[in-house]
Amino acid sequence: MERWNITKSSDLYSVSEWSGGYFFIAENGDMVVVPEPGATERAVSIAEVARGIRERGFDMPVLLRIENILDAQITSLNETFRSAMAEQGYQGSFMGAYPIKVNQQQQVVEKITQFGSRYHHGLEAGSKAELIAAMGMMHDKKAVLICNGYKDEEFIDLGLYATKMGFTCILVVEMPDELPLIIERSKALNAKPILGIRIKLSAQAGGHWSESGGERSIFGLNTSQLIQAIDLLASAGMLDCLKLVHYHLGSQISNIREIRTAVYEACRVYAGLVKEGASLEYLDLGGGLAVDYDGSQSNFLSSRNYTLKEYCTDIVEAVMTSLETEEIPHPVIVTESGRALVAYYSILLFNILDVTRFHTEPLPLRLPEDCPAPLEYMHQALQDLTIRNIQEVLNDAIFYRDETRRLFQNGQISLRDRSLAEQLFWTTISEINRLAKELKNPNPELTDLDRVLSDFYYCNFSVFQSLPDSWAIGQLFPILPIHRLDEEPTRKGILADITCDCDGKIDQFIDKRGVRRYLPLHELRPYEEYILGVFLVGAYQETLGDLHNMLGDTNVVTISIQDKGEFEFVSEQEGDTVAEVLSYVQYDPKGLFVRFRETAEQAVRSGRISASERREIVAAYEAGLRGYTYFER
């Protein structure tokens, strides 16, 4: 047989399909990262970074950020739009606005404003808190600051103050009742607002977030409300304040045709508003630029059937085609792409704590003489198994397994009999699974046996905290070992986290043929850490994570890739301690410690422990409060 190699690993885990050019496997079997596609001379081993993290005293799990990738993604989006506009003779320009909700972490927003400054890449705020964060982080007055979401008086006042200070702060009217309040506050503060209007399109995209668009979407104005808003602005002498038309079709839009359809409809509304006298300058397409998580380059939920160049070209062409016939100047195209900017930026690293291997115990040479009939039938079916009767034997095995369970519950067979029945059943299933590999088109029941016979790899992380979309909506993320990829992974594994929850597992993985129900993994080696990486986790996962089982935020480490494969640790953030997590759910850690110390003293008085033991126990409790919420070495 041909020896295993990194090419086979790359194909097995579909690395080249989902990596976006940022990740590949080195000759030594390590997963490596590059600062931009094609910069292989600057490749950095992720396993080497993990060793550096350990040497600096950080335990797994760790969220690893590579800030070069964020810079490269911002550059790619802006330059691709510029190129598409230049090629087609577009007279307007492009401006991005990063939606803070996608990843609200201070370091992320700060780096986006830093790397995006040369393109005047702005921010989008959907709440008062996000607006306050944006006003504190933004310095570029030319960049747009888009204000979406429901707005109270305080929110509106903050936006108006930002405009007074010179920010291009656009208050987007999401609901009809907001406009009178904006007009009132503008007059009260003597501030001329920059206004946008969110419209409800009839166009609607598929996927998890399909209800973001369409006529029944929660936010936005329908046609009648739009005309009423125009009339209200005109009567207030503020029609010239309306500068932007906005819509949001949804997140992770995998089909380019849906994007084009929405742009055409939005342009018709834009043209109509210009004819009504609005001084429009911006067309905000919202978010939706998808990430190809599974690498299938299709319209599946975890993919997209278009390239970035096609996305930009189609949008520019659609806007030009729609507005030139109306002799309307080309607007500034704004997109609120967030997922596409930050997804590649972060990798979740975690170590494997233990494995429960699936294996069958050797069967006795012959069954006991008083063996119950169902066991004899199951044994005979195993003896008669061939590739021709594979389905029949599977049916028999399941039937007799269930029969022995019924007999055991009724007290008609012994515990040893049931144990032998389980051995027979799993030995039969294992043999069926081996033979099923020879079938050209096995039925789903047979193909699912790989999952049934998989090992459980127990992982030092929480699905609910670090990968909430995996649990909540079945989002597929690329997952694979970050080392030993020059070795053949001989085990099939399902990943279980440490939350002690039946949903705390991952049993769906990307595959060239769709979804694989197990992950190919290596045998663990004694005293050697085995680390997996979950890639493309920079969007939404930190924001949506919860405190299931009081497992808090992980450690976060950011690196910057330098020349010739060198890298620097530019930021280190410690994850939540037990005390911090307890405080999040209204416990008082100091009060808990005092109570426990008193309880320990009572144990001394009652003679249960000695005074010296009390000191050790209290010290352990105190250390636990200061400790990481995850498994520590």
Secondary structure by P-SEA (a helix, b strand, c coil): cccccaaaaaaaaccccccccccccccccbbbbccccccccbbbbaaaaaaaaaaaccccccccccaaaaaaaaaaaaaaaaaaaaaaccccbbbbbbcccccccaaaaaaaaaaacccccbbbbccaaaaaaaaaccccccccccccccccaaaaaaaaaaaaaccccccccccaaaaaaaaaaaaaaccccbbbbbbbbcccccccccccccccccccccaaaaaaaaaaaaaacccccccbbbbbcccccccaaaaaaaaaaaaaaaaaaaaacccccbbbbccccccccccccccccccccccaaaaaaaaaaaaaaacccccccccbbbbbcccccccccbbbbbbbcccbbbbbccccccccccccaaaaaaaaaaaaccccaaaaaaaaaaaaaaaaaaaaaaccccaaaaaaaaaaaaaaaaaaaaaacccccccccccccccccbbbbbbccccccccccccccccccbbbbcccccccccbbbbbbcccccccccccccccccccccbbbbccccccbbbbbbbccccccccccccccccccccbbbbbbbcccccccccbbbbcccaaaaaaaacccaaaaaaaaaaaaaaaaaaccccaaaaaaaaaaaaaaaaccccccc
